[in-house]
Amino acid sequence: MTLKIRITEGTAPYEQVRAQISDQARSGTLPVGYRLPTVRGLAEQLGLAANTVAKAYRALETDGVIETRGRNGTFVAAAGSAAEREGAAAAQVYAERVRRLGLSELDAMDAVRDALRAAYGG
């Protein structure tokens, strides 16, 4: 696992850790079942505070990318299908909400497109 933290980038270090691990897990660079370093170990490797790495790990666990197995460690989860299911559920909630609000399908799609551009920086 290779992570590079750029303090001058403007993105919070915990978010950089979260995004890089997530990207590597989803691309298969970090395979399902890969054991991640301990919070303290990764913090030392990256020159970050342990709380910063712990925050990234908590976010990754919430996203279903990793799973903590108590004293056995933290591992890459089978995140692809879990992430897809959660995304589909969020899309369903959104679709129902905009329909109740009376938005047209075109307006709802425009709103999604704008939100995705903002989220992905495009």
Contact map, one row per residue, 1 for C-alpha under 8 A:
11100000000000000000000000001100000000000000000000000000000000000000000000000000000000000000000000000000000000000000000000
11110000000000000000000000000000000000000000000000000000000000000000000000000000000000000000000000000000000000000000000000
11111000000000001001100000000000000000000000010000000000000000000000000000000000000000000000000000000000000000000000000000
01111100000000000000000000000000000000000000010000000000000000000000000000000000000000000000000000000000000000000000000000
00111110000010011000000000000000000000000000010000000000000000000000000000000000000000000000000000000000000000000000000000
00011111100010000000000000000000000000000000000000000000000000000000000000000000000000000000000000000000000000000000000000
00001111111110000000000000000000000000000000000000000000000000000000000000000000000000000000000000000000000000000000000000
00000111110000000000000000000000000000000000000000000000000000000000000000000000000000000000000000000000000000000000000000
00000111111000000000000000000000000000000000000000000000000000000000000000000000000000000000000000000000000000000000000000
00000011111100000000000000000000000000000000000000000000000000000000000000000000000000000000000000000000000000000000000000
00000010111110110000000000000000000000000000000000000000000000000000000000000000000000000000000000000000000000000000000000
00000010011111110000000000000000000000000000000000000000000000000000000000000000000000000000000000000000000000000000000000
00001110001111111000000000000000000000000000000000010000000000000000000000000000000000000000000000000000000000000000000000
00000000000111111100000000000000000000000000000000011011000000000000000000000000000000000000000000000000000000000000000000
00000000001111111110000000000000000000000000000000000001000000000000000000000000000000000000000000000000000000000000000000
00001000001111111111000000000000000000000000000000000000000000000000000000000000000000000000000000000000000000000000000000
00101000000011111111100000000000000000000000000000001001000000000000000000000000000000000000000000000000000000000000000000
00000000000001111111110000000000000000000000000000000001101100000000000000000000000000000000000000000000000000000000000000
00000000000000111111111000000000000000000000000000000000000000000000000000000000000000000000000000000000000000000000000000
00100000000000011111111100000000000000000000000000000000000000000000000000000000000000000000000000000000000000000000000000
00100000000000001111111110000100000000000000000000000000000000000000000000000000000000000000000000000000000000000000000000
00000000000000000111111111000000000000000000000000000000000100001000000000000000000000000000000000000000000000000000000000
00000000000000000011111111100000000000000000000000000000000000000000000000000000000000000000000000000000000000000000000000
00000000000000000001111111111100000000000000000000000000000000000000000000000000000000000000000000000000000000000000000000
00000000000000000000111111111111000000000000000000000000000000001000000000010010000000000000000000000000000000000000000000
00000000000000000000011111111100000000000000000000000000000000000000000000000011000000000000000000000000000000000000000000
00000000000000000000001111111100000000000000000000000000000000000000000000000000000000000000000000000000000000000000000000
00000000000000000000000111111111000000000000000000000000000000000000000000000000000000000000000000000000000000000000000000
10000000000000000000000111111110000000000000000000000000000000000000000000000000000000000000000000000000000000000000000000
10000000000000000000100111111111010000000000000000000000000000000000000000010000000000000000000000000000000000000000000000
00000000000000000000000010011111110000000000000000000000000000000000000000010000000000000000000000000000000000000000000000
00000000000000000000000010010111110000000000000000000000000000000000000000111110000000000000000000000000000000000000000000
00000000000000000000000000000011111000000000000000000000000000000000000000111100000000000000000000000000000000000000000000
00000000000000000000000000000111111100000000000000000000000000000000000000110000000000000000000000000000000000000000000000
00000000000000000000000000000000111110000000000000000000000000000000000011110000000000000000000000000000000000000000000000
00000000000000000000000000000000011111000000000000000000000000000000000011110000000000000000000000000000000000000000000000
00000000000000000000000000000000001111111100000000000000000000000000000001000000000000000000000000000000000000000000000000
00000000000000000000000000000000000111111100000000000000000000000000000011000000000000000000000000000000000000000000000000
00000000000000000000000000000000000011111110000001001100100000000000000000000000000000000000000000000000000000000000000000
00000000000000000000000000000000000011111111000001001000000000000000000000000000000000000000000000000000000000000000000000
00000000000000000000000000000000000011111111100000000000000000000000000000000000000000000000000000000000000000000000000000
00000000000000000000000000000000000011111111110000001000000000000000000000000000000000000000000000000000000000000000000000
00000000000000000000000000000000000000111111111111011000000000000000000000000000000000000000000000000000000000000000000000
00000000000000000000000000000000000000011111111111000000000000000000000000000000000000000000000000000000000000000000000000
00000000000000000000000000000000000000001111111100000000000000000000000000000000000000000000000000000000000000000000000000
00111000000000000000000000000000000000000111111100000000000000000000000000000000000000000000000000000000000000000000000000
00000000000000000000000000000000000000000011111110000000000000000000000000000000000000000000000000000000000000000000000000
00000000000000000000000000000000000000000011111111011000000000000000000000000000000000000000000000000000000000000000000000
00000000000000000000000000000000000000000011001111111000000000000000000000000000000000000000000000000000000000000000000000
00000000000000000000000000000000000000110011000111111100000000000000000000000000000000000000000000000000000000000000000000
00000000000000000000000000000000000000000000000011111110000000000000000000000000000000000000000000000000000000000000000000
00000000000011000000000000000000000000000010000111111111000000000000000000000000000000000000000000000000000000000000000000
00000000000001001000000000000000000000110110000111111111100000000000000000000000000000000000000000000000000000000000000000
00000000000000000000000000000000000000100000000001111111110000000000000000000000000000000000000000000000000000000000000000
00000000000001000000000000000000000000000000000000111111111000000000000000000000000000000000000000000000000000000000000000
00000000000001101100000000000000000000000000000000011111111100000000000000000000000000000000000000000000000000000000000000
00000000000000000100000000000000000000100000000000001111111110000100000000000000000000000000000000000000000000000000000000
00000000000000000000000000000000000000000000000000000111111111000000000000000000000000000000000000000000000000000000000000
00000000000000000100000000000000000000000000000000000011111111100000000000000000000000000000000000000000000000000000000000
00000000000000000100010000000000000000000000000000000001111111111100000000000000000000000000000000000000000000000000000000
00000000000000000000000000000000000000000000000000000000111111111111000000000000000000000000000000000000000000000000000000
00000000000000000000000000000000000000000000000000000000011111111000000000000000000000000000000000000000000000000000000000
00000000000000000000000000000000000000000000000000000000001111111100000000000000001000000000000000000000000000000000000000
00000000000000000000000000000000000000000000000000000000000111111110000000001110011000000000000000000000000000000000000000
00000000000000000000010010000000000000000000000000000000000111111110000000011111001000000000000000000000000000000000000000
00000000000000000000000000000000000000000000000000000000100110111111000001111010000000000000000000000000000000000000000000
00000000000000000000000000000000000000000000000000000000000010011111100001111000000000000000000000000000000000000000000000
00000000000000000000000000000000000000000000000000000000000010000111110111100000000000000000000000000000000000000000000000
00000000000000000000000000000000000000000000000000000000000000000011111111100000000000000000000000000000000000000000000000
00000000000000000000000000000000000000000000000000000000000000000001111111000000000000000000000000000000000000000000000000
00000000000000000000000000000000000000000000000000000000000000000000111110000000000000000000000000000000000000000000000000
00000000000000000000000000000000000000000000000000000000000000000001111111000000000000000000000000000000000000000000000000
00000000000000000000000000000000001101000000000000000000000000000001111111100000000000000000000000000000000000000000000000
00000000000000000000000000000000001111000000000000000000000000000111110111110000000000000000000000000000000000000000000000
00000000000000000000000000000001111100000000000000000000000000000111100011111000000000000000000000000000000000000000000000
00000000000000000000000010000111111100000000000000000000000000001110000001111110000000000000000000000000000000000000000000
00000000000000000000000000000001100000000000000000000000000000011110000000111110000000000000000000000000000000000000000000
00000000000000000000000000000001100000000000000000000000000000011000000000011111110000000000000000000000000000000000000000
00000000000000000000000011000001000000000000000000000000000000011100000000011111111000000000000000000000000000000000000000
00000000000000000000000001000000000000000000000000000000000000001000000000000111111100000000000000000000000000000000000000
00000000000000000000000000000000000000000000000000000000000000000000000000000111111110000000000000000000000000000000000000
00000000000000000000000000000000000000000000000000000000000000010000000000000111111111000000000000000000000000000000000000
00000000000000000000000000000000000000000000000000000000000000111000000000000011111111100000000000000000000000000000000000
00000000000000000000000000000000000000000000000000000000000000000000000000000001111111110000000000000000000000000000000000
00000000000000000000000000000000000000000000000000000000000000000000000000000000111111111000000000000000000000000000000000
00000000000000000000000000000000000000000000000000000000000000000000000000000000011111111100000000000000000000000000000000
00000000000000000000000000000000000000000000000000000000000000000000000000000000001111111110000000000000000000000000000000
00000000000000000000000000000000000000000000000000000000000000000000000000000000000111111111000000000000000000000000000000
00000000000000000000000000000000000000000000000000000000000000000000000000000000000011111111100000000000000000000000000000
00000000000000000000000000000000000000000000000000000000000000000000000000000000000001111111110000000000000000000000000000
00000000000000000000000000000000000000000000000000000000000000000000000000000000000000111111111000000000000000000000000000
00000000000000000000000000000000000000000000000000000000000000000000000000000000000000011111111100000000000000000000000000
00000000000000000000000000000000000000000000000000000000000000000000000000000000000000001111111110000000000000000000000000
00000000000000000000000000000000000000000000000000000000000000000000000000000000000000000111111111000000000000000000000000
00000000000000000000000000000000000000000000000000000000000000000000000000000000000000000011111111100000000100000000000000
00000000000000000000000000000000000000000000000000000000000000000000000000000000000000000001111111110000000000000000000000
00000000000000000000000000000000000000000000000000000000000000000000000000000000000000000000111111111000000000000000000000
00000000000000000000000000000000000000000000000000000000000000000000000000000000000000000000011111111110000100000000000000
00000000000000000000000000000000000000000000000000000000000000000000000000000000000000000000001111111111000000000000000000
00000000000000000000000000000000000000000000000000000000000000000000000000000000000000000000000111111110000000000000000000
00000000000000000000000000000000000000000000000000000000000000000000000000000000000000000000000011111110000000000000000000
00000000000000000000000000000000000000000000000000000000000000000000000000000000000000000000000001111111000000000000000000
00000000000000000000000000000000000000000000000000000000000000000000000000000000000000000000000001111111101100000000000000
00000000000000000000000000000000000000000000000000000000000000000000000000000000000000000000000000100111111100000000000000
00000000000000000000000000000000000000000000000000000000000000000000000000000000000000000000000000000011111110000000000000
00000000000000000000000000000000000000000000000000000000000000000000000000000000000000000000000000000001111111000000000000
00000000000000000000000000000000000000000000000000000000000000000000000000000000000000000000000000000011111111100000000000
00000000000000000000000000000000000000000000000000000000000000000000000000000000000000000000001001000011111111110000000000
00000000000000000000000000000000000000000000000000000000000000000000000000000000000000000000000000000000111111111000000000
00000000000000000000000000000000000000000000000000000000000000000000000000000000000000000000000000000000011111111100000000
00000000000000000000000000000000000000000000000000000000000000000000000000000000000000000000000000000000001111111110000000
00000000000000000000000000000000000000000000000000000000000000000000000000000000000000000000000000000000000111111111000000
00000000000000000000000000000000000000000000000000000000000000000000000000000000000000000000000000000000000011111111100000
00000000000000000000000000000000000000000000000000000000000000000000000000000000000000000000000000000000000001111111110000
00000000000000000000000000000000000000000000000000000000000000000000000000000000000000000000000000000000000000111111111000
00000000000000000000000000000000000000000000000000000000000000000000000000000000000000000000000000000000000000011111111101
00000000000000000000000000000000000000000000000000000000000000000000000000000000000000000000000000000000000000001111111111
00000000000000000000000000000000000000000000000000000000000000000000000000000000000000000000000000000000000000000111111111
00000000000000000000000000000000000000000000000000000000000000000000000000000000000000000000000000000000000000000011111111
00000000000000000000000000000000000000000000000000000000000000000000000000000000000000000000000000000000000000000001111111
00000000000000000000000000000000000000000000000000000000000000000000000000000000000000000000000000000000000000000000111111
00000000000000000000000000000000000000000000000000000000000000000000000000000000000000000000000000000000000000000001111111
